[in-house]
């Protein structure tokens, strides 16, 4: 069984998450949706990337597709995090960071 890595959404870069997947690690991303905590499990079997959310299993055929998913859903932070990311707050959507716009 692979090593599990547990992270909060947005606390690791997309590239760090992909590197961990390529090293054979299973990643548990802790996120919040509508005031409730949820876990998303990311894994890679050597051919297919998986994002197992509480409601759906996403499958991706390439690292590029997985990279896009990790960015779009907010599971990974931008590859070059801001110097001060301590003001980031959670929004009501799983894995997404609040942009401050309503």
N, CA, C and O of each residue as an XYZ file, in Angstrom:
408
protein
N       0.834     -1.177      0.000
C       0.000      0.000      0.000
C       0.885      1.249      0.000
O       1.951      1.260      0.616
N       0.447      2.277     -0.679
C       1.255      3.476     -0.810
C       1.151      4.364      0.422
O       0.209      4.269      1.208
N       2.141      5.223      0.565
C       2.150      6.234      1.613
C       1.038      7.236      1.369
O       0.853      7.694      0.241
N       0.300      7.580      2.402
C      -0.739      8.620      2.289
C      -0.144      9.959      2.651
O       0.647     10.075      3.587
N      -0.538     10.975      1.892
C      -0.166     12.355      2.171
C      -1.462     13.108      2.389
O      -2.324     13.125      1.510
N      -1.615     13.738      3.557
C      -2.830     14.482      3.866
C      -2.487     15.968      3.840
O      -1.588     16.419      4.551
N      -3.220     16.735      3.005
C      -2.968     18.168      2.853
C      -4.285     18.923      2.836
O      -5.330     18.365      2.501
N      -4.226     20.201      3.202
C      -5.384     21.071      3.033
C      -5.369     21.607      1.610
O      -4.302     21.854      1.048
N      -6.546     21.786      1.027
C      -6.653     22.317     -0.328
C      -5.910     23.635     -0.424
O      -6.076     24.518      0.418
N      -5.087     23.760     -1.462
C      -4.369     25.001     -1.707
C      -3.082     25.177     -0.947
O      -2.441     26.220     -1.077
N      -2.667     24.186     -0.143
C      -1.449     24.339      0.656
C      -0.218     23.743      0.000
O       0.893     23.980      0.474
N      -0.370     22.988     -1.057
C       0.748     22.457     -1.852
C       0.549     22.940     -3.281
O      -0.580     23.169     -3.715
N       1.650     23.094     -4.009
C       1.512     23.496     -5.409
C       1.004     22.320     -6.230
O       1.092     21.166     -5.811
N       0.478     22.629     -7.394
C       0.013     21.592     -8.313
C       1.177     20.655     -8.645
O       1.006     19.436     -8.681
N       2.349     21.219     -8.886
C       3.505     20.393     -9.243
C       3.947     19.504     -8.083
O       4.382     18.375     -8.308
N       3.844     19.994     -6.848
C       4.164     19.160     -5.681
C       3.195     17.987     -5.575
O       3.597     16.866     -5.264
N       1.912     18.254     -5.835
C       0.911     17.182     -5.790
C       1.184     16.150     -6.877
O       1.131     14.948     -6.617
N       1.474     16.606     -8.092
C       1.772     15.670     -9.185
C       3.022     14.846     -8.890
O       3.050     13.647     -9.167
N       4.048     15.472     -8.333
C       5.277     14.743     -7.991
C       4.986     13.648     -6.962
O       5.500     12.535     -7.074
N       4.169     13.965     -5.972
C       3.811     12.962     -4.961
C       3.032     11.811     -5.591
O       3.254     10.651     -5.246
N       2.118     12.124     -6.513
C       1.373     11.072     -7.213
C       2.319     10.189     -8.020
O       2.183      8.965     -8.017
N       3.277     10.805     -8.712
C       4.231     10.032     -9.516
C       5.157      9.194     -8.654
O       5.706      8.194     -9.118
N       5.337      9.598     -7.391
C       6.131      8.808     -6.446
C       5.325      7.661     -5.842
O       5.832      6.909     -5.010
N       4.066      7.528     -6.266
C       3.233      6.430     -5.787
C       2.419      6.742     -4.548
O       1.830      5.842     -3.949
N       2.380      7.998     -4.159
C       1.631      8.366     -2.951
C       0.170      8.598     -3.268
O      -0.175      9.062     -4.355
N      -0.672      8.280     -2.334
C      -2.106      8.585     -2.376
C      -2.278      9.863     -1.569
O      -1.787      9.960     -0.445
N      -2.970     10.842     -2.136
C      -3.104     12.140     -1.495
C      -4.545     12.342     -1.045
O      -5.484     12.167     -1.821
N      -4.701     12.713      0.217
C      -6.012     13.063      0.749
C      -6.032     14.582      0.897
O      -5.272     15.147      1.683
N      -6.910     15.238      0.134
C      -7.035     16.691      0.192
C      -8.232     17.014      1.075
O      -9.357     16.600      0.794
N      -7.977     17.753      2.139
C      -9.056     18.167      3.032
C      -9.601     19.497      2.528
O      -8.848     20.448      2.317
N     -10.911     19.555      2.338
C     -11.544     20.750      1.815
C     -12.873     20.978      2.515
O     -13.361     20.110      3.238
N     -13.447     22.138      2.298
C     -14.712     22.487      2.940
C     -15.733     22.833      1.859
O     -15.409     23.501      0.877
N     -16.966     22.371      2.049
C     -18.048     22.660      1.123
C     -19.322     22.862      1.922
O     -19.745     21.975      2.663
N     -19.930     24.026      1.770
C     -21.168     24.375      2.471
C     -21.059     24.154      3.977
O     -21.977     23.638      4.615
N     -19.925     24.553      4.523
C     -19.736     24.482      5.967
C     -19.375     23.112      6.509
O     -19.231     22.949      7.720
N     -19.226     22.129      5.642
C     -18.870     20.782      6.089
C     -17.501     20.389      5.527
O     -17.158     20.745      4.399
N     -16.732     19.658      6.320
C     -15.427     19.183      5.875
C     -15.602     17.956      4.984
O     -16.443     17.096      5.244
N     -14.793     17.893      3.932
C     -14.811     16.764      3.003
C     -13.384     16.377      2.660
O     -12.455     17.172      2.800
N     -13.229     15.148      2.211
C     -11.933     14.668      1.747
C     -12.044     14.258      0.287
O     -13.015     13.624     -0.126
N     -11.029     14.635     -0.486
C     -10.908     14.221     -1.879
C      -9.636     13.386     -1.953
O      -8.583     13.813     -1.479
N      -9.727     12.200     -2.545
C      -8.566     11.327     -2.647
C      -8.026     11.391     -4.070
O      -8.752     11.158     -5.037
N      -6.742     11.710     -4.181
C      -6.059     11.768     -5.471
C      -5.135     10.565     -5.569
O      -4.442     10.226     -4.609
N      -5.126      9.919     -6.737
C      -4.224      8.781     -6.913
C      -3.872      8.619     -8.383
O      -4.540      9.163     -9.261
N      -2.818      7.865     -8.634
C      -2.321      7.604     -9.983
C      -1.882      6.160    -10.036
O      -1.098      5.716     -9.197
N      -2.380      5.416    -11.021
C      -2.041      3.996    -11.110
C      -0.975      3.691    -12.161
O      -0.732      2.530    -12.488
N      -0.337      4.749    -12.693
C       0.667      4.553    -13.732
C       0.117      4.823    -15.114
O       0.878      5.073    -16.048
N      -1.206      4.775    -15.259
C      -1.865      5.057    -16.535
C      -2.910      6.157    -16.408
O      -3.015      7.027    -17.273
N      -3.682      6.116    -15.326
C      -4.813      7.020    -15.152
C      -4.691      7.747    -13.813
O      -4.291      7.168    -12.803
N      -5.047      9.033    -13.834
C      -5.114      9.845    -12.618
C      -6.559      9.848    -12.138
O      -7.487      9.893    -12.946
N      -6.751      9.800    -10.819
C      -8.092      9.760    -10.243
C      -8.261     10.865     -9.197
O      -7.359     11.123     -8.400
N      -9.426     11.509     -9.213
C      -9.848     12.459     -8.184
C     -11.157     11.909     -7.651
O     -12.195     12.031     -8.302
N     -11.119     11.315     -6.490
C     -12.299     10.696     -5.901
C     -12.921     11.663     -4.909
O     -12.464     11.784     -3.772
N     -13.980     12.358     -5.354
C     -14.658     13.351     -4.513
C     -15.823     12.676     -3.799
O     -16.160     11.536     -4.116
N     -16.444     13.362     -2.838
C     -17.597     12.759     -2.145
C     -18.770     12.443     -3.081
O     -19.610     11.606     -2.754
N     -18.832     13.100     -4.231
C     -19.981     12.887     -5.123
C     -19.633     12.280     -6.468
O     -20.526     11.832     -7.187
N     -18.342     12.254     -6.831
C     -18.003     11.813     -8.179
C     -16.545     11.367     -8.260
O     -15.686     11.884     -7.546
N     -16.279     10.401     -9.137
C     -14.917      9.966     -9.418
C     -14.514     10.557    -10.762
O     -15.082     10.202    -11.795
N     -13.531     11.461    -10.750
C     -13.002     12.051    -11.981
C     -11.809     11.218    -12.409
O     -10.992     10.824    -11.577
N     -11.702     10.944    -13.721
C     -10.552     10.228    -14.264
C      -9.893     11.103    -15.316
O     -10.564     11.770    -16.104
N      -8.559     11.088    -15.314
C      -7.794     11.888    -16.266
C      -6.730     11.010    -16.904
O      -6.073     10.219    -16.227
N      -6.567     11.155    -18.218
C      -5.643     10.303    -18.966
C      -4.216     10.832    -19.047
O      -3.309     10.096    -19.435
N      -4.004     12.098    -18.686
C      -2.664     12.663    -18.805
C      -2.359     13.579    -17.625
O      -3.254     14.029    -16.910
N      -1.065     13.841    -17.445
C      -0.644     14.769    -16.392
C      -1.197     16.163    -16.665
O      -1.535     16.891    -15.732
N      -1.289     16.539    -17.940
C      -1.830     17.859    -18.293
C      -3.287     17.986    -17.858
O      -3.685     19.020    -17.322
N      -4.082     16.942    -18.083
C      -5.489     16.960    -17.651
C      -5.588     17.034    -16.130
O      -6.410     17.775    -15.591
N      -4.750     16.267    -15.445
C      -4.776     16.266    -13.978
C      -4.343     17.620    -13.449
O      -4.924     18.128    -12.491
N      -3.321     18.210    -14.068
C      -2.840     19.540    -13.671
C      -3.976     20.561    -13.763
O      -4.161     21.376    -12.859
N      -4.731     20.512    -14.857
C      -5.860     21.419    -15.053
C      -6.918     21.203    -13.982
O      -7.454     22.173    -13.445
N      -7.224     19.969    -13.666
C      -8.213     19.649    -12.639
C      -7.769     20.193    -11.275
O      -8.558     20.820    -10.568
N      -6.513     19.953    -10.913
C      -5.997     20.407     -9.623
C      -6.057     21.926     -9.509
O      -6.379     22.462     -8.449
N      -5.746     22.622    -10.609
C      -5.818     24.095    -10.601
C      -7.263     24.575    -10.538
O      -7.603     25.426     -9.717
N      -8.115     24.025    -11.409
C      -9.500     24.492    -11.494
C     -10.284     24.261    -10.211
O     -11.136     25.073     -9.851
N     -10.011     23.181     -9.529
C     -10.746     22.850     -8.316
C     -10.094     23.418     -7.057
O     -10.652     23.330     -5.963
N      -8.910     24.002     -7.224
C      -8.247     24.638     -6.089
C      -7.564     23.672     -5.144
O      -7.207     24.063     -4.032
N      -7.367     22.420     -5.546
C      -6.693     21.461     -4.669
C      -5.217     21.804     -4.509
O      -4.629     21.576     -3.452
N      -4.625     22.352     -5.567
C      -3.242     22.803     -5.509
C      -3.192     24.305     -5.662
O      -4.008     24.894     -6.371
N      -2.227     24.929     -4.991
C      -2.072     26.376     -5.128
C      -1.267     26.655     -6.393
O      -0.674     25.736     -6.959
N      -1.237     27.901     -6.844
C      -0.411     28.232     -8.012
C       1.026     27.783     -7.769
O       1.471     27.698     -6.625
N       1.743     27.498     -8.843
C       3.106     26.981     -8.722
C       4.041     27.941     -8.013
O       5.033     27.516     -7.421
N       3.741     29.225     -8.065
C       4.532     30.205     -7.340
C       3.617     30.914     -6.360
O       3.019     31.933     -6.706
N       3.493     30.393     -5.130
C       2.582     30.986     -4.157
C       2.959     32.423     -3.833
O       4.125     32.813     -3.907
N       1.939     33.202     -3.472
C       2.173     34.576     -3.054
C       3.026     34.586     -1.804
O       3.017     33.630     -1.028
N       3.760     35.663     -1.609
C       4.611     35.781     -0.427
C       3.783     35.707      0.851
O       4.241     35.163      1.856
N       2.563     36.254      0.819
C       1.699     36.230      1.992
C       0.365     35.622      1.606
O      -0.547     36.328      1.176
N       0.253     34.300      1.762
C      -1.009     33.643      1.425
C      -1.859     33.409      2.664
O      -2.828     32.652      2.611
N      -1.512     34.048      3.783
C      -2.230     33.826      5.035
C      -3.620     34.441      5.028
O      -4.423     34.143      5.911
N      -3.929     35.303      4.043
C      -5.241     35.928      3.999
C      -6.239     35.123      3.190
O      -7.414     35.484      3.117
N      -5.786     34.032      2.578
C      -6.695     33.217      1.774
C      -7.752     32.594      2.671
O      -7.437     32.031      3.720
N      -8.994     32.698      2.255
C     -10.101     32.109      3.000
C     -10.824     31.129      2.111
O     -10.711     31.176      0.886
N     -11.563     30.248      2.736
C     -12.326     29.249      2.006
C     -13.604     29.839      1.452
O     -14.230     30.697      2.074
N     -13.984     29.369      0.277
C     -15.280     29.743     -0.271
C     -16.239     28.579     -0.047
O     -15.872     27.581      0.572
N     -17.445     28.703     -0.539
C     -18.434     27.648     -0.360
C     -18.312     26.526     -1.351
O     -19.148     25.623     -1.330
N     -17.319     26.522     -2.226
C     -17.186     25.487     -3.228
C     -16.009     24.593     -2.863
O     -14.990     25.100     -2.394
N     -16.115     23.271     -3.061
C     -15.055     22.376     -2.618
C     -13.711     22.721     -3.243
O     -13.580     22.816     -4.463
N     -12.713     22.906     -2.378
C     -11.361     23.087     -2.844
C     -11.062     24.441     -3.439
O      -9.914     24.679     -3.815
N     -12.004     25.332     -3.547
C     -11.750     26.633     -4.160
C     -11.434     27.664     -3.088
O     -12.012     27.665     -2.001
N     -10.506     28.533     -3.428
C     -10.141     29.622     -2.526
C     -11.019     30.815     -2.816
O     -11.388     31.054     -3.965
N     -11.357     31.567     -1.785
C     -12.177     32.758     -1.911
C     -11.381     33.848     -2.591
O     -10.262     34.147     -2.176
N     -11.936     34.446     -3.626
C     -11.250     35.512     -4.349
C     -11.613     36.870     -3.782
O     -11.016     37.872     -4.176
N     -12.567     36.937     -2.873
C     -12.984     38.199     -2.303
C     -14.059     38.898     -3.128
O     -14.559     39.956     -2.743
N     -14.411     38.300     -4.265
C     -15.456     38.856     -5.120
C     -16.749     38.114     -4.909
O     -16.735     36.899     -4.714
N     -17.858     38.804     -4.941
C     -19.167     38.137     -4.780
C     -19.992     38.349     -6.012
O     -21.125     37.872     -6.085
